[in-house]
């Protein structure tokens, strides 16, 4: 089972979209393995976004992600990363396909509502930043047999 980190960003939290966004992932068939509301501090933000250090948007990104609580979660399922990214839509909301989270609720790249790991290596780096292994649960849902082929 593949895992991915999802962050429901400050703009989505402030707009009251937490439930709607979680629902989109659950309806897709992804299983929540870990979930929490938290305030990201500057140290964690810098570790998480280290790949962008030195880019013009880095400091504003740090200020933004630490400006309000976020919801972080680990989703799992076959091809969870790709499924989550397609559910989110393109990074720039105006380029995202209709029906995706970013297309339906976003207008600007700097307020694009959600973050998702972009690949397996990124997920392996990101998930432990936010969750200990003990916080992540792997389980079967009764309806999984109707979502996933064996």
C-alpha positions as CSV (number, residue, x, y, z in Angstrom):
1,X,0.0,0.0,0.0
2,X,1.4,3.4,-1.0
3,X,1.3,6.3,1.4
4,X,1.3,10.1,0.7
5,X,1.3,13.2,2.9
6,X,-1.4,15.7,2.4
7,X,-1.5,19.2,4.0
8,X,-4.7,21.1,4.0
9,X,-3.1,24.6,3.9
10,X,-4.0,27.7,5.9
11,X,-6.2,29.2,3.1
12,X,-8.4,26.1,3.1
13,X,-8.6,25.9,6.9
14,X,-9.6,29.6,7.1
15,X,-12.2,29.2,4.4
16,X,-13.8,26.2,6.2
17,X,-13.0,23.7,3.5
18,X,-11.4,21.0,5.7
19,X,-14.4,18.6,5.5
20,X,-15.0,19.1,1.8
21,X,-11.3,18.4,1.0
22,X,-11.2,15.3,3.2
23,X,-14.4,14.1,1.7
24,X,-12.9,14.4,-1.8
25,X,-10.0,12.1,-0.9
26,X,-12.3,9.6,0.9
27,X,-14.8,9.5,-2.0
28,X,-11.9,8.8,-4.3
29,X,-11.2,5.7,-2.2
30,X,-8.1,6.7,-0.4
31,X,-7.9,5.6,3.2
32,X,-6.9,8.0,6.0
33,X,-4.0,6.4,7.9
34,X,-3.2,9.5,10.1
35,X,-4.8,12.9,10.6
36,X,-4.2,15.9,12.8
37,X,-4.8,19.6,13.1
38,X,-1.6,21.5,13.9
39,X,0.3,24.7,13.8
40,X,3.5,24.3,11.7
41,X,6.3,26.2,13.3
42,X,9.1,27.9,11.3
43,X,11.7,25.1,11.9
44,X,9.3,22.4,10.6
45,X,8.3,24.6,7.7
46,X,11.9,25.2,6.7
47,X,12.7,21.5,6.8
48,X,9.6,20.6,4.8
49,X,10.2,23.2,2.1
50,X,14.0,22.9,2.1
51,X,14.0,22.0,-1.6
52,X,12.8,25.5,-2.4
53,X,15.3,27.4,-0.3
54,X,16.8,30.2,-2.2
55,X,13.9,30.6,-4.6
56,X,12.0,33.9,-4.6
57,X,8.9,32.4,-3.2
58,X,10.6,30.5,-0.3
59,X,10.3,33.2,2.5
60,X,6.7,34.1,1.6
61,X,5.9,30.3,1.5
62,X,7.3,29.9,5.0
63,X,5.3,32.9,6.3
64,X,2.1,31.5,4.7
65,X,2.3,27.9,5.9
66,X,3.0,29.1,9.5
67,X,0.3,31.7,9.4
68,X,-2.6,29.5,10.5
69,X,-3.4,26.0,11.6
70,X,-3.2,23.2,8.9
71,X,-4.6,19.7,8.7
72,X,-2.0,17.1,7.9
73,X,-2.8,13.6,7.0
74,X,-1.4,10.4,5.6
75,X,-3.5,8.7,2.9
76,X,-2.9,5.2,1.7
77,X,-4.0,3.0,-1.2
78,X,-2.7,1.6,-4.4
79,X,-1.1,4.5,-6.4
80,X,-2.1,6.8,-3.5
81,X,0.3,9.5,-4.6
82,X,-1.0,9.8,-8.2
83,X,-4.6,9.4,-7.1
84,X,-4.2,12.2,-4.5
85,X,-2.4,14.5,-7.0
86,X,-5.1,14.0,-9.6
87,X,-7.7,14.7,-7.0
88,X,-5.9,17.9,-6.0
89,X,-5.4,19.1,-9.6
90,X,-2.6,21.1,-11.1
91,X,-0.5,23.3,-8.8
92,X,-1.9,26.5,-10.5
93,X,-5.7,26.4,-9.8
94,X,-6.5,28.2,-13.1
95,X,-4.8,25.3,-15.0
96,X,-6.4,22.6,-12.9
97,X,-9.0,20.3,-14.4
98,X,-12.6,21.0,-13.5
99,X,-13.8,18.8,-10.6
100,X,-10.4,18.9,-8.8
101,X,-10.0,20.5,-5.4
102,X,-7.8,23.3,-6.8
103,X,-10.0,24.1,-9.8
104,X,-13.2,24.1,-7.8
105,X,-11.9,26.2,-4.9
106,X,-8.7,28.0,-5.9
107,X,-7.7,31.1,-8.0
108,X,-4.0,31.6,-7.3
109,X,-0.9,29.4,-7.1
110,X,0.0,30.9,-3.8
111,X,-3.4,29.9,-2.3
112,X,-3.8,26.5,-3.8
113,X,-5.4,24.9,-0.7
114,X,-3.5,21.6,-0.5
115,X,-0.1,20.0,-0.7
116,X,0.6,16.4,-1.6
117,X,3.8,14.5,-1.9
118,X,4.9,14.4,-5.5
119,X,6.6,11.0,-5.5
120,X,7.5,8.0,-3.4
121,X,10.8,9.5,-2.3
122,X,9.2,12.8,-1.3
123,X,6.5,10.9,0.7
124,X,9.2,8.9,2.5
125,X,10.8,12.2,3.5
126,X,7.6,14.2,4.3
127,X,5.5,11.7,6.3
128,X,8.0,11.3,9.2
129,X,8.3,15.1,9.5
130,X,4.7,15.2,10.6
131,X,3.9,11.7,12.0
132,X,5.7,9.1,14.1
133,X,5.3,5.5,12.9
134,X,3.0,4.8,15.9
135,X,0.6,7.5,14.8
136,X,0.0,5.9,11.4
137,X,-2.6,3.2,11.3
138,X,-2.9,0.6,8.6
139,X,-6.3,-1.1,8.5
140,X,-9.0,-2.6,6.2
141,X,-12.3,-1.0,5.7
142,X,-15.3,-3.2,5.0
143,X,-15.9,-1.4,1.7
144,X,-12.2,-1.7,0.5
145,X,-13.2,-4.8,-1.6
146,X,-15.5,-2.6,-3.5
147,X,-12.8,0.0,-4.2
148,X,-9.6,-2.1,-4.7
149,X,-9.2,-5.3,-6.7
150,X,-7.4,-8.0,-4.9
